[in-house]
């Protein structure tokens, strides 16, 4: 996400072309009857001694459906 390359852009375009080509197929989000937002986060603050870079990841859910 921080330093995308040309290969990432091409992959994104291929995914969007696939989704556009199959309008009946897509992501299904179910209704659970409540609005709850949860997010999970994992991070490492420069744990790698080789490059001393911090890393993190996250996944937010809305009504139990993963959105990112």
C-alpha positions, 0 to 999 in steps of 0.5 A: 500500500505504501509503495505500489508498483506497476504490477499492482496497478495492472492487477487492480485493473484485471480485478475490476475488469473481471467484476465488470464482466460478471455483473451478477457475481459480486460481494454478498453482504448479509443483514444481521439486524444490528449495526456493529462496527469492529476492527482488528489491528496487528502491528509491529514497531520496528521489530525487524532488526534488518530494516527497522520498519514498522508494519501493521495490518487491519481488517474492519467489519460492518455488521459482521461483513469484512469491508477492507 
